[in-house]
Amino acid sequence: MDLLPIFGRGLLTTAELALLAIVVSAVLGCIIGIGRSLPVASVQFLCRIYIELVRSTPIPVLLVFIFFALPDVGIKLSPFVSATVGLSIYMAAYVAEAVRSGINAVPTSYIEAGRALGLPEHLVISHILLPQAIRAVIPTLGNLAVDLIKDTSIAYTIAVIELTGTAVHQISLIAKPIPLFVMAAVGYLILTIPTGFAFRVLERIFAKK
């Protein structure tokens, strides 16, 4: 049996799942991170509750809840979409904390200068605060992206046939776990090493600005 095409499909599924989850969690995490830093007690409270609740929930529990419990209230998602939503929700909590720490690291003089120039608050946030905060947390975001790629392996618990799901399925057919999991491991390395390198390049680019 030629396993390369089979693992190639698993690798593609993992890449698609990781990319979608990284994009969604980055956007959602930035919004929640900003909310945690706003001087509005109710918004801070809701964002804090989200972060603490999600970070206290294991990813398999979150995925199983989305895939099996939501249909009871009329929301039925495919395994792939369920995994994307679950991973995005989970990783957004960590992105939010990273963004919040980056925002707290921005000197208040930058913000005060923007306000002194008469810039609206949304421009102060989008043009001054966020760029400085993101620059400070790029290494952390890179680590989170790599972690998320590895966390896609949990998606096989709800029948997403990504790399780990492919290995598990093939083991049931040919009973050779070591070479199969080695192939899966190589697949994750193909994704994680370039991702880590890309974030290091991004960090150097931002450092020059």
C-alpha positions as CSV (number, residue, x, y, z in Angstrom):
1,M,0.0,0.0,0.0
2,D,1.4,3.4,-1.0
3,L,1.0,5.5,2.2
4,L,2.4,8.8,0.8
5,P,-0.8,9.9,-0.9
6,I,-2.9,9.0,2.1
7,F,-0.6,10.9,4.5
8,G,-0.5,13.7,1.9
9,R,-4.2,14.2,2.3
10,G,-3.9,14.1,6.1
11,L,-1.1,16.7,5.9
12,L,-3.3,18.9,3.7
13,T,-6.2,18.6,6.2
14,T,-4.0,19.4,9.1
15,A,-2.6,22.5,7.2
16,E,-6.1,23.7,6.3
17,L,-7.3,23.2,9.9
18,A,-4.3,24.9,11.4
19,L,-4.4,27.9,9.0
20,L,-8.1,28.6,9.6
21,A,-7.8,28.2,13.3
22,I,-4.7,30.5,13.5
23,V,-6.4,33.2,11.5
24,V,-9.7,33.1,13.4
25,S,-8.0,32.8,16.8
26,A,-5.7,35.7,16.0
27,V,-8.6,38.0,15.1
28,L,-10.8,36.9,18.1
29,G,-7.8,36.9,20.5
30,C,-6.9,40.5,19.5
31,I,-10.5,41.6,20.1
32,I,-10.7,39.9,23.5
33,G,-7.2,41.2,24.4
34,I,-8.2,44.7,23.6
35,G,-11.4,44.2,25.6
36,R,-9.3,43.1,28.6
37,S,-7.4,46.3,28.4
38,L,-10.3,48.7,27.9
39,P,-11.2,50.9,30.9
40,V,-14.7,49.5,31.0
41,A,-15.4,47.2,33.9
42,S,-18.2,45.1,32.3
43,V,-16.2,44.5,29.1
44,Q,-13.1,43.5,31.1
45,F,-15.2,41.2,33.2
46,L,-16.8,39.4,30.2
47,C,-13.4,39.0,28.5
48,R,-11.8,37.7,31.7
49,I,-14.6,35.1,32.1
50,Y,-14.1,33.9,28.6
51,I,-10.4,33.5,29.0
52,E,-10.6,31.7,32.4
53,L,-13.5,29.5,31.2
54,V,-11.8,28.4,28.0
55,R,-8.3,27.9,29.5
56,S,-9.8,25.7,32.2
57,T,-11.5,23.4,29.6
58,P,-9.5,20.6,27.9
59,I,-9.5,20.8,24.1
60,P,-11.1,17.3,23.7
61,V,-14.0,18.3,26.0
62,L,-14.5,21.5,24.0
63,L,-14.5,19.7,20.6
64,V,-16.8,17.0,21.8
65,F,-19.2,19.6,23.2
66,I,-19.3,21.5,19.9
67,F,-19.7,18.4,17.8
68,F,-22.1,16.4,19.9
69,A,-24.0,18.9,22.1
70,L,-24.7,21.8,19.7
71,P,-26.9,19.6,17.4
72,D,-29.3,19.3,20.4
73,V,-30.0,23.1,20.1
74,G,-30.2,23.0,16.3
75,I,-26.6,23.8,15.4
76,K,-25.0,21.0,13.5
77,L,-21.5,21.4,12.3
78,S,-19.2,19.0,10.3
79,P,-16.3,17.4,12.1
80,F,-13.8,19.8,10.3
81,V,-15.8,22.9,11.1
82,S,-16.3,21.8,14.7
83,A,-12.6,21.3,15.1
84,T,-11.9,24.7,13.5
85,V,-14.3,26.4,15.8
86,G,-13.1,24.6,18.9
87,L,-9.4,25.2,18.2
88,S,-10.1,28.8,17.4
89,I,-12.0,29.4,20.6
90,Y,-9.4,27.7,22.7
91,M,-6.3,29.4,21.2
92,A,-8.0,32.8,21.1
93,A,-7.9,32.8,24.9
94,Y,-4.1,32.5,24.9
95,V,-3.7,35.0,22.1
96,A,-5.9,37.4,24.1
97,E,-3.6,37.1,27.1
98,A,-0.5,37.6,24.9
99,V,-2.1,40.7,23.3
100,R,-3.1,42.1,26.7
101,S,0.5,41.7,28.0
102,G,1.8,43.4,24.8
103,I,-0.7,46.3,25.3
104,N,0.4,46.7,28.9
105,A,4.0,46.9,27.7
106,V,3.3,49.9,25.4
107,P,4.6,53.1,27.0
108,T,1.6,55.3,28.0
109,S,3.4,58.3,26.5
110,Y,2.7,56.9,23.0
111,I,-1.0,56.7,23.7
112,E,-1.1,60.1,25.3
113,A,0.8,61.6,22.3
114,G,-1.8,60.2,19.9
115,R,-4.6,61.6,22.0
116,A,-2.9,65.0,22.3
117,L,-2.8,65.1,18.5
118,G,-6.5,64.7,18.5
119,L,-6.7,61.2,17.1
120,P,-10.0,59.4,17.7
121,E,-9.7,56.5,20.2
122,H,-10.1,53.8,17.5
123,L,-7.2,55.3,15.5
124,V,-5.1,55.4,18.7
125,I,-5.8,51.7,19.2
126,S,-5.4,50.6,15.6
127,H,-2.4,52.8,14.6
128,I,-0.5,53.2,17.8
129,L,-1.4,50.7,20.5
130,L,-1.9,47.5,18.5
131,P,1.2,47.7,16.2
132,Q,3.4,48.3,19.3
133,A,1.7,45.5,21.2
134,I,1.8,43.0,18.3
135,R,5.5,43.7,17.8
136,A,6.2,42.9,21.5
137,V,4.3,39.6,21.4
138,I,5.3,38.1,18.0
139,P,7.6,35.5,19.6
140,T,4.7,34.4,21.9
141,L,2.3,34.3,18.9
142,G,4.7,32.2,17.0
143,N,4.9,29.7,19.8
144,L,1.1,29.6,20.0
145,A,0.8,29.0,16.3
146,V,3.2,26.0,16.5
147,D,1.3,24.7,19.5
148,L,-2.0,25.0,17.6
149,I,-0.6,23.0,14.7
150,K,0.3,20.2,17.1
151,D,-3.1,20.6,18.8
152,T,-4.9,19.7,15.5
153,S,-4.0,16.1,16.4
154,I,-6.8,16.2,18.9
155,A,-9.3,16.7,16.1
156,Y,-9.3,13.0,15.3
157,T,-11.4,12.5,18.4
158,I,-14.3,13.8,16.4
159,A,-13.5,11.9,13.2
160,V,-11.3,14.5,11.4
161,I,-8.9,12.5,9.4
162,E,-5.8,14.7,9.7
163,L,-2.3,13.4,10.3
164,T,-2.9,11.7,13.6
165,G,-6.3,10.4,12.5
166,T,-4.7,9.1,9.3
167,A,-2.0,7.2,11.4
168,V,-4.6,5.8,13.8
169,H,-6.8,4.6,10.9
170,Q,-3.9,3.0,9.0
171,I,-2.8,1.2,12.2
172,S,-6.2,-0.6,12.3
173,L,-5.5,-1.8,8.7
174,I,-1.8,-2.7,8.7
175,A,-0.9,-2.9,12.4
176,K,2.5,-1.1,12.1
177,P,2.3,1.8,14.6
178,I,5.9,2.9,14.7
179,P,6.5,3.7,11.0
180,L,3.0,5.2,10.7
181,F,3.5,7.5,13.7
182,V,6.9,8.4,12.4
183,M,5.3,9.5,9.1
184,A,2.8,11.5,11.1
185,A,5.6,13.1,13.1
186,V,7.4,14.1,9.9
187,G,4.2,15.7,8.7
188,Y,3.9,17.9,11.8
189,L,7.6,18.8,11.4
190,I,6.9,19.9,7.8
191,L,4.3,22.3,9.1
192,T,5.8,23.5,12.4
193,I,9.4,24.2,11.4
194,P,8.5,26.6,8.5
195,T,5.9,28.2,10.8
196,G,8.5,28.9,13.5
197,F,10.9,30.2,10.9
198,A,8.3,32.5,9.4
199,F,7.5,34.1,12.8
200,R,11.3,34.6,13.5
201,V,11.6,36.4,10.2
202,L,8.5,38.5,11.1
203,E,10.0,39.3,14.4
204,R,13.2,40.6,12.7
205,I,11.2,42.6,10.2
206,F,9.2,44.3,13.0
207,A,12.3,44.9,15.0
208,K,13.7,47.1,12.2
209,K,10.7,49.4,12.1
